[in-house]
Amino acid sequence: MEKSSKAIVYASVAVLSWSTVATAFKVALKSLTYFELLLIASCTALLIFSIVLLAQRKLSLVRSLTVKEWVRFACIGLLNPVAYYLILFKAYSLLPAQIAQPINYSWPILLLIMLAVFTRRPIPLPKYVGLILSLLGVLFVSLGAGKSSISGISVSGILLDTLSAVLWATYWMINNKYKGTDGIVSLFMGFLFGTIYLLLGAMFVGVNVHNVSSLLAGMYVGAFEIGVPFIFFGLAIRTTNNPALVNQLCYLAPFMSLFFISIVLGEQIYISTYIGLLLIVGGIVFNQYLADKMTWKLYRVIVKHRITHRVYSN
């Protein structure tokens, strides 16, 4: 099989996995608390990352980490999986899956805003188009939540879901800053510390997993939200000669997810969810693939105008 074909297969495995997890979250949360779900999922993901680490013979890379790097991963583990997934699972316990999933998917737009704030670089004018589109999408999805239950929209759920997107954007910023570290090593170390924190927390919170089906639901989330897709998406990026195509395939996940939400959970998917998701993804795609070209064209027009103005003024 050619490298390009392998990359598409790897990416497809990741996308299919991600498309089922919104449904899996809701199913698991019927019999588990959000803390219990995260504890089981984190242990499962750590086991998967450990197996891959050993299979790739990268244990020596862990041993060669400096004290400073161990401290950094100790902090990262507190952010992801602990803070991010606890807040995300809590949001899913308060919201219908069709509402929670698209709002959380808006993290690239929040990342754009955060990068502008922390790096003090203004957002290019064309990217405001994508920004507004995605924010309108979040508004559409949120308004649609009012139709999903008699009690109306859960404001706490919306806020928590948005906070989880902020935390994921923060995690991405940190990882991008230290992207020299091997990918599987980063995942293993983050979840090693995260799992330790959760096991310590279980001593105070208490864990009561009632049956095997609950345990399997948590393990599924750990495997197919975290373990399998992270590994296969990484393989796809390393294998492909067309990273843009691999990234584009990821945008299929939220739309495929609506199919599983409708069939398995029985949620009626509202038109506002479709419109909102299209706007969110459309805004992200616009900023990632079109805004930079428009920025460059705008820059050329401005430069040309200034040169022309100087020529005629002289």
C-alpha positions as CSV (number, residue, x, y, z in Angstrom):
1,M,0.0,0.0,0.0
2,E,1.3,3.5,-0.9
3,K,2.1,6.0,1.8
4,S,-0.8,8.3,0.7
5,S,-3.2,5.4,0.9
6,K,-1.9,4.4,4.3
7,A,-2.3,7.9,5.5
8,I,-6.0,8.0,4.4
9,V,-6.6,4.7,6.2
10,Y,-5.0,5.9,9.4
11,A,-6.9,9.2,9.3
12,S,-10.2,7.4,8.6
13,V,-9.7,5.2,11.7
14,A,-9.1,8.4,13.8
15,V,-12.1,10.2,12.3
16,L,-14.4,7.2,12.7
17,S,-13.3,6.9,16.3
18,W,-13.9,10.5,17.1
19,S,-17.3,10.4,15.4
20,T,-18.6,7.9,17.9
21,V,-17.4,9.4,21.2
22,A,-20.1,12.0,21.7
23,T,-22.6,9.2,21.8
24,A,-20.2,7.1,23.9
25,F,-20.0,9.9,26.5
26,K,-23.7,10.1,26.9
27,V,-24.1,6.3,27.2
28,A,-21.3,6.0,29.7
29,L,-22.6,8.9,31.8
30,K,-25.9,7.0,32.3
31,S,-24.2,4.6,34.7
32,L,-21.0,6.5,35.7
33,T,-20.2,9.9,37.3
34,Y,-18.0,12.1,35.2
35,F,-15.1,11.5,37.6
36,E,-15.5,7.7,37.3
37,L,-15.7,7.9,33.5
38,L,-12.5,9.9,33.4
39,L,-10.7,7.6,35.8
40,I,-11.5,4.5,33.7
41,A,-10.8,6.3,30.4
42,S,-7.5,7.7,31.6
43,C,-6.3,4.4,32.8
44,T,-7.3,2.8,29.5
45,A,-5.5,5.5,27.5
46,L,-2.4,5.2,29.6
47,L,-2.3,1.5,29.0
48,I,-2.6,2.0,25.3
49,F,0.1,4.6,25.2
50,S,2.4,2.4,27.3
51,I,2.0,-0.5,24.9
52,V,2.8,1.7,21.9
53,L,5.8,3.3,23.7
54,L,7.2,-0.2,24.4
55,A,6.4,-1.5,20.9
56,Q,8.2,1.5,19.4
57,R,11.1,1.1,21.8
58,K,10.9,4.7,23.0
59,L,11.2,4.0,26.7
60,S,14.8,5.4,26.6
61,L,13.3,8.7,25.5
62,V,11.3,8.8,28.8
63,R,14.4,8.0,30.8
64,S,16.3,10.8,29.1
65,L,13.8,13.5,30.1
66,T,15.2,16.3,32.2
67,V,13.8,17.3,35.6
68,K,12.4,20.4,34.0
69,E,10.6,18.3,31.5
70,W,9.1,16.1,34.2
71,V,7.8,19.1,36.0
72,R,6.3,20.4,32.8
73,F,4.5,17.1,32.1
74,A,3.3,17.1,35.7
75,C,1.6,20.4,35.0
76,I,0.3,19.3,31.6
77,G,-1.2,16.2,33.1
78,L,-3.3,18.4,35.4
79,L,-4.6,20.3,32.4
80,N,-5.1,17.2,30.2
81,P,-6.6,14.8,31.0
82,V,-7.8,16.0,34.4
83,A,-9.2,19.5,34.0
84,Y,-10.2,19.3,30.4
85,Y,-12.0,16.0,30.5
86,L,-13.7,16.6,33.9
87,I,-15.2,19.8,32.6
88,L,-16.1,18.3,29.2
89,F,-17.8,15.3,30.8
90,K,-19.7,17.5,33.2
91,A,-20.9,19.6,30.2
92,Y,-22.0,16.5,28.4
93,S,-24.0,15.4,31.5
94,L,-25.9,18.7,31.3
95,L,-26.4,19.1,27.6
96,P,-27.7,17.0,24.7
97,A,-24.9,15.4,22.7
98,Q,-25.8,17.4,19.6
99,I,-25.3,20.6,21.5
100,A,-22.2,19.7,23.5
101,Q,-20.2,18.3,20.6
102,P,-20.3,21.3,18.2
103,I,-19.6,23.9,20.9
104,N,-16.5,21.9,22.0
105,Y,-15.4,21.7,18.4
106,S,-15.1,25.5,18.2
107,W,-11.7,25.4,20.0
108,P,-9.7,26.5,16.9
109,I,-11.5,29.8,16.9
110,L,-10.9,30.3,20.6
111,L,-7.3,29.4,19.9
112,L,-7.1,32.2,17.3
113,I,-8.3,34.7,19.8
114,M,-6.0,33.5,22.6
115,L,-3.0,33.6,20.3
116,A,-3.8,37.2,19.4
117,V,-4.1,38.1,23.1
118,F,-1.0,36.3,24.4
119,T,1.4,36.9,21.5
120,R,0.1,40.5,21.0
121,R,-0.3,39.9,17.3
122,P,-3.5,41.4,15.8
123,I,-5.8,39.0,14.0
124,P,-5.6,39.5,10.2
125,L,-8.7,41.2,8.9
126,P,-9.9,38.3,6.7
127,K,-9.8,35.9,9.6
128,Y,-12.5,37.9,11.3
129,V,-14.8,36.5,8.7
130,G,-14.1,32.9,9.9
131,L,-14.3,34.1,13.5
132,I,-17.7,35.6,13.1
133,L,-19.0,32.6,11.2
134,S,-18.0,30.2,13.9
135,L,-19.3,32.3,16.7
136,L,-22.6,32.6,14.9
137,G,-22.5,28.8,14.6
138,V,-22.1,28.5,18.4
139,L,-25.0,30.8,18.9
140,F,-27.2,28.8,16.5
141,V,-26.3,25.5,18.3
142,S,-26.9,27.1,21.8
143,L,-30.3,28.5,20.8
144,G,-31.3,25.1,19.5
145,A,-30.6,23.6,22.9
146,G,-33.8,25.3,24.2
147,K,-35.9,23.0,22.0
148,S,-34.3,19.8,23.3
149,S,-35.9,19.9,26.8
150,I,-38.8,21.3,28.7
151,S,-36.6,23.0,31.2
152,G,-34.8,24.8,28.4
153,I,-31.1,25.6,27.8
154,S,-28.6,24.7,30.4
155,V,-26.5,27.8,30.7
156,S,-24.0,26.0,33.0
157,G,-23.6,23.3,30.4
158,I,-22.9,25.9,27.7
159,L,-20.4,27.7,29.8
160,L,-18.6,24.5,30.9
161,D,-18.5,23.3,27.3
162,T,-17.0,26.6,26.2
163,L,-14.5,26.4,29.0
164,S,-13.4,22.9,27.9
165,A,-12.8,24.3,24.4
166,V,-10.6,27.1,26.0
167,L,-8.7,24.5,28.0
168,W,-8.1,22.4,24.8
169,A,-6.8,25.4,23.0
170,T,-4.5,26.1,25.9
171,Y,-3.2,22.5,25.8
172,W,-2.6,22.9,22.0
173,M,-0.6,26.1,22.6
174,I,1.6,24.5,25.2
175,N,2.2,21.4,23.1
176,N,3.0,23.5,20.1
177,K,5.6,25.4,22.1
178,Y,7.3,22.2,23.0
179,K,6.7,20.2,19.8
180,G,10.3,18.9,19.8
181,T,9.3,16.2,22.3
182,D,8.3,12.9,20.7
183,G,4.5,12.7,20.3
184,I,3.9,9.3,22.0
185,V,6.2,10.3,24.8
186,S,4.2,13.5,25.4
187,L,0.9,11.6,25.5
188,F,2.4,8.9,27.8
189,M,3.8,11.4,30.3
190,G,0.7,13.6,30.3
191,F,-1.6,10.7,31.0
192,L,0.8,9.1,33.5
193,F,0.6,12.2,35.7
194,G,-3.1,12.7,34.9
195,T,-3.9,9.1,36.0
196,I,-1.9,9.5,39.2
197,Y,-3.8,12.7,40.1
198,L,-7.1,10.9,39.4
199,L,-6.2,7.9,41.5
200,L,-5.3,10.2,44.4
201,G,-8.5,12.0,43.8
202,A,-10.5,8.7,43.9
203,M,-9.4,8.3,47.6
204,F,-11.4,11.4,48.5
205,V,-14.2,11.4,45.9
206,G,-14.9,7.7,46.0
207,V,-15.5,5.4,43.0
208,N,-18.4,2.9,42.7
209,V,-18.5,1.1,39.3
210,H,-21.6,-1.1,39.5
211,N,-21.2,-3.5,36.6
212,V,-19.0,-4.7,33.8
213,S,-21.0,-2.7,31.1
214,S,-20.2,0.5,32.9
215,L,-16.5,-0.4,33.0
216,L,-16.6,-1.3,29.3
217,A,-18.2,2.0,28.5
218,G,-15.5,3.9,30.2
219,M,-12.8,1.8,28.5
220,Y,-14.4,2.5,25.1
221,V,-14.1,6.2,25.8
222,G,-10.5,5.9,26.8
223,A,-9.7,3.8,23.8
224,F,-11.6,5.6,21.0
225,E,-11.7,9.2,22.3
226,I,-8.1,9.3,23.4
227,G,-5.9,6.3,22.7
228,V,-6.6,5.0,19.2
229,P,-7.5,8.3,17.4
230,F,-4.5,10.2,18.8
231,I,-2.1,7.4,17.7
232,F,-3.6,6.9,14.2
233,F,-3.9,10.6,13.5
234,G,-0.3,11.0,14.4
235,L,0.6,8.1,12.0
236,A,-1.5,9.7,9.3
237,I,0.4,13.1,9.6
238,R,3.8,11.3,9.6
239,T,2.9,9.1,6.7
240,T,1.1,11.5,4.3
241,N,2.7,13.8,1.7
242,N,-0.5,15.9,1.9
243,P,-1.2,17.0,5.5
244,A,-4.0,19.4,4.3
245,L,-6.0,16.4,3.1
246,V,-5.6,14.6,6.4
247,N,-6.7,17.7,8.4
248,Q,-9.7,18.1,6.1
249,L,-10.8,14.6,6.8
250,C,-11.1,15.5,10.5
251,Y,-14.0,17.9,9.6
252,L,-16.1,14.9,8.7
253,A,-16.1,13.7,12.3
254,P,-18.7,16.1,13.8
255,F,-21.1,15.5,10.9
256,M,-20.8,11.8,11.2
257,S,-21.2,12.1,14.9
258,L,-24.8,13.5,14.4
259,F,-25.7,10.2,12.7
260,F,-24.7,8.1,15.8
261,I,-26.3,10.6,18.1
262,S,-29.6,10.3,16.3
263,I,-29.5,6.5,15.8
264,V,-28.1,5.4,19.2
265,L,-29.2,8.1,21.6
266,G,-32.5,8.8,19.7
267,E,-32.0,12.6,19.8
268,Q,-33.9,14.5,17.2
269,I,-31.3,16.5,15.4
270,Y,-32.6,20.1,15.0
271,I,-32.1,22.3,12.0
272,S,-30.3,24.8,14.2
273,T,-27.7,22.1,15.0
274,Y,-27.0,21.5,11.3
275,I,-26.8,25.2,10.5
276,G,-24.6,25.9,13.6
277,L,-22.2,23.1,12.8
278,L,-21.9,24.1,9.2
279,L,-21.1,27.7,10.3
280,I,-18.5,26.5,12.9
281,V,-16.7,24.2,10.6
282,G,-17.0,26.7,7.7
283,G,-15.4,29.4,9.8
284,I,-12.5,27.1,10.8
285,V,-11.9,25.9,7.2
286,F,-12.1,29.5,5.9
287,N,-9.5,30.7,8.4
288,Q,-7.2,27.7,7.9
289,Y,-7.2,27.6,4.1
290,L,-8.5,30.9,2.6
291,A,-7.9,33.7,5.1
292,D,-4.1,33.7,4.6
293,K,-4.4,34.0,0.8
294,M,-6.8,36.8,1.2
295,T,-4.5,38.5,3.7
296,W,-1.6,38.3,1.3
297,K,-3.7,39.7,-1.6
298,L,-4.9,42.5,0.7
299,Y,-1.3,43.3,1.6
300,R,-0.3,43.4,-2.1
301,V,-3.2,45.8,-2.9
302,I,-2.2,48.1,0.0
303,V,1.5,48.1,-1.0
304,K,0.6,48.7,-4.6
305,H,-1.7,51.6,-3.6
306,R,1.0,53.2,-1.5
307,I,3.6,53.0,-4.3
308,T,1.1,54.4,-6.8
309,H,0.3,57.3,-4.4
310,R,4.0,58.1,-3.9
311,V,4.7,58.1,-7.6
312,Y,1.8,60.5,-8.4
313,S,2.5,62.7,-5.4
314,N,6.1,63.2,-6.6
